[in-house]
Each structure stands twice: as structure tokens, then as C-alpha cells.
Amino acid sequence: MLVPPPQRPNRLTPMLDVAADWPWWLIVTILLGLLILFSIVTNTRMQNIFWAISAGVLITLVVSVSAYAIAVTIGLVVGLGRVAKNRVIFNLAAFYVEIVRGVPILVLLLYIAFVGVPAMVAGINAVGDWLVGLGLGFIGYGLTNFSTRNVDFVLRVVIGLGVAYGAFEAEIFRAGIQSVEKGQMEAARALGMTYYQAMRHVILPQAVRRILPVLGNDFVSMVKDSSLVSVLGVADVTQLAKLYASSTFLFFQTYSMLAFIYLVLTILLTRVVRAIEGRLSLFRQ
């Protein structure tokens, strides 16, 4: 019986395995970023594009942070309503979540900006007329003269994004609350706490600790979705890029720079979220 000769080990196999494990996507991203940075430093036209549209970064961050603060507040309140035993509160919370999640964010922004705000102003005017009728003109006349022009579009888009994301945050809070073992609530009630005391001091702290990374990821998504406010003429980084590209016809350079700015923002924010996740994992241990 012939015995096959021993095969020599292939030295390339370990090297290929190591190369396959490299984060190629990150390497390509870094190379593209370095290429754009090099073009900004060496190319006057790219420098002009960068300074022209980067002025809107502050508006983008202000809109994102303000809207997300509103979204988290709404999400906490509605999330508590989603686990409430009161059927009226539960159904109101469920109605809000299902309706808002079923409407595209852009449509919701347009609806709040051009339908919701005028309706709110009409209500304020009606209250002013009522106060004037009661002889409280020193208060009522100010409310009567209030108009939709007094509501800035930045405020409208902040409210719109906050309402839109509030429905998604509500489901996150609901899932976080329901992830806490039922025995925690039972033990707190056995110690004499009311339902609201147990929810505040026992359930919510544990739920928030568990969902904090998800909330951080949603904030990163909020920064990206804030580009929708450019449709309403808000001078965020996307709107400035659209105006610059339309006036110079440098569409490729301008929108490449816009994508680069958003990429830098999201990568930095994602790293912050990952750092928070790491600290939370150490805290749990």
C-alpha cells in the first residue's frame, strides 16, 4: 500500500486568516476620510465648500439635542402609559405610538409645521379673545395678536422631530420596564411602596440602565434624520449644502463634503455611545 508523502504546511494560510479578520471597512473609511482631509487642506475650492456648509453644523446639533430631549421626555411618559393598568391611559399611549410610528417623519414634520402650529396659534388666539371678554385685556390682547409668524421654523422642526421620535423612545422605555423581573415590583410593594414609588425608585433605574445604549444609538439616528429639516428651509448643514451646490453647480464636491461631515459626526457620537456601553458593562459586573 502506497503511503502519500507528507504535505508541507502552507505558510500563507495563517496570514490569510489574519487578513480576513481585519476591519477592512474601517480601513477603507479611514483612507477615504484622509483623502477628503487632504483635499480640504490642499484645494482652495474644497476649503470654500467646507467653510460654507460647516456653518450649519451648529444648527444641526442644536436641533438634534433639543428634539431628542423632547423625544426622551415624551417617550418616558408614554412608555409608562404603555405599561399602565388604567385602560384609558394605556389606550391613549398606544394610540399615540401607533399613529406616529405609522407616519413618515418628513410627513409628520410638514404636518406639525403647517397644520399643528397654526391650530395651536388659533387656540391661543381663542384664549386671548376669551380673556378680553372677561375684561383681562392686559393679558388677552397679547395672546390675540400672537400669530404663526412668531413661531420660528427651527422651533417647529424641533417639536416635529421630538414628537416623531417620542413614539420610538416610548417603545424602548416600555421594553426596558418590562425587562425588569416582576418580582422586583412585588418586593417593592411588599415593603409598603406605592406603585409610583416602586416604579420611580426600583423599576425605572434598572430599566434606564439597560436601555441607555439603545437611547444613545437613537440619538445618533436623530442627528442623521435632522437633515430632513432642510425641506422646511432651516439653515442646517444639509440646507447650506443644497444652496451652495445650486449656486456653484459643484454637486459632486459639495455633497461629498456633506456626507463626510455627517460621517464624522456619526462616528464620533457612535464612539461615545460605545464608551458608555463599556462603562455600563463594567458597572454591571
C-alpha positions as CSV (number, residue, x, y, z in Angstrom):
1,M,0.0,0.0,0.0
2,L,1.4,3.3,-1.0
3,V,1.6,6.0,1.6
4,P,1.2,9.6,0.4
5,P,4.1,11.8,1.2
6,P,3.6,14.3,4.0
7,Q,2.3,17.7,2.8
8,R,4.2,20.8,3.6
9,P,2.3,23.3,5.8
10,N,1.0,26.2,3.8
11,R,2.6,29.3,5.4
12,L,0.1,31.6,3.6
13,T,-3.0,30.2,5.4
14,P,-2.4,31.8,8.8
15,M,-1.6,35.1,7.1
16,L,-4.8,34.9,5.0
17,D,-6.8,34.1,8.1
18,V,-5.4,37.2,9.9
19,A,-6.0,39.4,6.9
20,A,-9.6,38.2,6.7
21,D,-10.2,39.3,10.3
22,W,-9.0,42.8,9.7
23,P,-11.7,45.6,9.8
24,W,-11.4,46.3,6.1
25,W,-14.5,48.6,6.2
26,L,-12.8,50.8,8.8
27,I,-9.6,50.9,6.9
28,V,-11.4,52.0,3.7
29,T,-13.4,54.6,5.7
30,I,-10.2,56.0,7.2
31,L,-8.5,56.2,3.8
32,L,-11.5,58.0,2.3
33,G,-11.5,60.4,5.2
34,L,-7.8,61.1,4.9
35,L,-8.3,61.7,1.2
36,I,-11.0,64.2,1.8
37,L,-9.0,65.9,4.6
38,F,-6.0,66.1,2.2
39,S,-8.2,67.7,-0.5
40,I,-9.6,70.2,2.1
41,V,-6.1,71.2,3.1
42,T,-4.6,71.4,-0.4
43,N,-7.6,72.5,-2.5
44,T,-8.9,76.0,-2.2
45,R,-12.3,75.1,-3.7
46,M,-12.8,72.3,-1.2
47,Q,-11.9,74.7,1.6
48,N,-14.5,77.1,0.4
49,I,-17.1,74.3,0.3
50,F,-16.2,73.1,3.8
51,W,-16.4,76.6,5.4
52,A,-19.7,77.4,3.5
53,I,-21.6,74.3,4.7
54,S,-19.9,73.6,8.1
55,A,-21.6,76.8,9.5
56,G,-24.8,74.7,9.6
57,V,-23.3,72.0,11.9
58,L,-24.3,74.1,15.0
59,I,-27.9,74.3,13.9
60,T,-27.9,70.5,13.2
61,L,-26.6,69.8,16.7
62,V,-28.9,72.3,18.4
63,V,-31.9,70.8,16.6
64,S,-30.8,67.2,17.3
65,V,-30.1,67.8,21.0
66,S,-33.3,69.8,21.6
67,A,-35.6,67.4,19.7
68,Y,-34.1,64.4,21.4
69,A,-34.6,65.9,24.9
70,I,-38.3,66.3,23.9
71,A,-38.4,62.8,22.5
72,V,-37.0,61.2,25.6
73,T,-39.4,63.1,27.8
74,I,-42.4,62.1,25.7
75,G,-41.0,58.6,25.5
76,L,-40.7,58.2,29.3
77,V,-44.3,59.5,29.9
78,V,-45.9,57.4,27.1
79,G,-43.7,54.4,27.9
80,L,-45.1,54.5,31.5
81,G,-48.6,54.8,29.9
82,R,-47.9,51.7,27.8
83,V,-47.4,49.6,31.0
84,A,-50.2,51.3,33.0
85,K,-53.1,49.2,34.3
86,N,-55.5,52.0,33.6
87,R,-57.1,51.2,30.3
88,V,-57.8,54.8,29.3
89,I,-54.1,55.8,29.8
90,F,-52.9,52.6,28.1
91,N,-55.1,53.1,25.0
92,L,-54.2,56.8,24.7
93,A,-50.5,55.9,24.9
94,A,-51.0,53.0,22.4
95,F,-52.9,55.4,20.0
96,Y,-50.1,57.9,20.0
97,V,-47.4,55.3,19.4
98,E,-49.3,53.5,16.6
99,I,-50.3,56.7,14.8
100,V,-46.9,58.4,15.0
101,R,-44.9,55.3,14.1
102,G,-47.2,54.8,11.1
103,V,-46.5,58.2,9.5
104,P,-43.2,59.0,7.8
105,I,-41.1,61.5,9.8
106,L,-41.0,64.0,6.9
107,V,-44.8,64.0,6.6
108,L,-45.1,64.5,10.3
109,L,-42.7,67.4,10.2
110,L,-44.7,69.1,7.4
111,Y,-48.0,68.4,9.3
112,I,-46.8,69.9,12.5
113,A,-45.2,72.9,10.9
114,F,-48.1,73.8,8.6
115,V,-51.1,72.3,10.4
116,G,-50.3,71.7,14.1
117,V,-48.7,75.1,14.7
118,P,-51.4,77.1,13.1
119,A,-54.0,75.1,15.0
120,M,-52.1,75.9,18.3
121,V,-51.9,79.6,17.4
122,A,-55.7,79.6,16.7
123,G,-56.2,78.1,20.2
124,I,-54.0,80.7,21.8
125,N,-56.0,83.5,19.9
126,A,-59.3,82.0,21.2
127,V,-58.0,82.0,24.8
128,G,-56.9,85.7,24.3
129,D,-60.4,86.6,23.0
130,W,-62.0,84.9,26.0
131,L,-59.7,86.8,28.4
132,V,-60.5,90.1,26.6
133,G,-64.2,89.3,27.1
134,L,-63.6,88.8,30.8
135,G,-62.0,92.3,31.0
136,L,-58.4,90.9,31.2
137,G,-57.3,92.8,28.1
138,F,-53.8,93.3,29.5
139,I,-53.3,89.6,29.1
140,G,-55.7,88.8,26.4
141,Y,-54.5,91.3,23.8
142,G,-51.0,89.8,23.7
143,L,-52.5,86.3,23.1
144,T,-54.9,87.7,20.5
145,N,-52.1,89.3,18.5
146,F,-50.0,86.2,18.6
147,S,-49.5,84.8,15.0
148,T,-47.8,81.9,13.3
149,R,-45.0,84.2,12.3
150,N,-44.0,84.4,15.9
151,V,-43.2,80.6,15.8
152,D,-39.8,80.1,14.3
153,F,-39.3,77.2,11.9
154,V,-36.4,75.9,14.0
155,L,-38.9,75.5,16.9
156,R,-41.4,73.8,14.6
157,V,-38.9,71.2,13.4
158,V,-37.6,70.6,16.9
159,I,-41.2,69.9,18.1
160,G,-41.8,67.7,15.0
161,L,-38.7,65.6,15.4
162,G,-39.4,65.3,19.2
163,V,-42.9,64.1,18.6
164,A,-41.8,61.7,15.9
165,Y,-39.0,60.1,17.9
166,G,-41.1,60.2,21.1
167,A,-43.1,57.2,19.8
168,F,-39.9,55.2,19.2
169,E,-38.5,56.1,22.6
170,A,-41.8,55.1,24.2
171,E,-41.4,51.6,22.9
172,I,-37.8,51.5,24.1
173,F,-38.9,52.6,27.6
174,R,-41.8,50.1,27.6
175,A,-39.4,47.2,26.7
176,G,-36.9,48.3,29.3
177,I,-39.6,48.4,32.0
178,Q,-41.0,45.1,31.0
179,S,-37.5,43.5,31.0
180,V,-37.2,44.1,34.8
181,E,-38.4,41.0,36.7
182,K,-41.9,41.2,38.0
183,G,-40.6,40.1,41.4
184,Q,-38.9,43.5,41.8
185,M,-42.3,45.3,41.7
186,E,-43.8,42.7,44.0
187,A,-41.0,43.0,46.5
188,A,-41.2,46.8,46.5
189,R,-45.0,46.7,47.0
190,A,-44.4,44.2,49.9
191,L,-42.1,46.7,51.5
192,G,-45.0,49.3,51.6
193,M,-44.2,51.3,48.5
194,T,-46.9,52.6,46.3
195,Y,-47.0,51.7,42.6
196,Y,-45.5,55.0,41.6
197,Q,-42.8,54.9,44.3
198,A,-41.8,51.4,43.2
199,M,-41.7,52.5,39.6
200,R,-39.6,55.6,40.4
201,H,-37.1,54.1,42.9
202,V,-36.8,50.4,41.8
203,I,-38.0,49.7,38.3
204,L,-37.0,52.8,36.3
205,P,-33.4,53.0,37.5
206,Q,-32.8,49.4,36.3
207,A,-34.8,49.9,33.1
208,V,-32.9,53.1,32.2
209,R,-29.5,51.4,32.8
210,R,-30.5,48.7,30.4
211,I,-31.8,50.8,27.6
212,L,-29.2,53.6,27.8
213,P,-27.1,52.2,24.9
214,V,-30.2,52.0,22.8
215,L,-31.1,55.6,23.6
216,G,-27.6,56.6,22.6
217,N,-27.9,54.9,19.2
218,D,-31.2,56.6,18.7
219,F,-29.6,60.0,19.3
220,V,-27.1,59.1,16.5
221,S,-30.1,58.3,14.2
222,M,-31.6,61.7,15.3
223,V,-28.5,63.5,14.1
224,K,-28.9,61.9,10.7
225,D,-32.6,62.3,10.4
226,S,-32.2,66.0,11.3
227,S,-31.2,66.5,7.7
228,L,-35.0,66.3,6.9
229,V,-35.5,69.8,8.4
230,S,-33.8,71.3,5.3
231,V,-37.1,70.7,3.5
232,L,-38.6,73.5,5.7
233,G,-35.7,75.9,4.9
234,V,-33.9,75.6,8.2
235,A,-30.3,76.5,7.7
236,D,-28.7,73.3,8.8
237,V,-25.7,71.7,7.2
238,T,-27.8,69.9,4.6
239,Q,-29.7,73.1,3.6
240,L,-26.5,75.1,3.2
241,A,-25.0,72.3,1.1
242,K,-28.1,72.4,-1.2
243,L,-27.9,76.1,-1.6
244,Y,-24.2,76.1,-2.3
245,A,-24.4,73.3,-4.8
246,S,-27.3,75.0,-6.6
247,S,-25.4,78.3,-6.9
248,T,-22.0,76.8,-7.9
249,F,-23.1,73.6,-9.7
250,L,-20.4,71.7,-7.8
251,F,-22.7,68.9,-6.8
252,F,-20.1,66.1,-6.6
253,Q,-17.7,68.1,-4.4
254,T,-20.4,69.7,-2.2
255,Y,-22.4,66.5,-1.5
256,S,-19.2,64.5,-0.9
257,M,-18.2,67.1,1.7
258,L,-21.7,66.9,3.2
259,A,-21.5,63.1,3.5
260,F,-18.1,63.5,5.1
261,I,-19.3,65.9,7.7
262,Y,-22.2,63.6,8.7
263,L,-19.9,60.6,8.7
264,V,-17.5,62.4,11.1
265,L,-20.4,63.4,13.4
266,T,-21.9,59.9,13.5
267,I,-18.6,58.1,14.0
268,L,-17.7,60.4,16.9
269,L,-21.1,60.0,18.5
270,T,-21.1,56.3,18.0
271,R,-17.7,56.0,19.8
272,V,-19.1,58.0,22.7
273,V,-22.1,55.6,22.9
274,R,-19.7,52.6,22.7
275,A,-17.6,54.1,25.6
276,I,-20.8,54.5,27.7
277,E,-21.8,50.9,26.9
278,G,-18.3,49.8,28.1
279,R,-18.6,51.7,31.4
280,L,-22.1,50.2,31.9
281,S,-20.9,46.7,31.4
282,L,-18.1,47.2,33.9
283,F,-20.7,48.7,36.3
284,R,-22.9,45.6,36.0
285,Q,-20.0,43.3,36.8
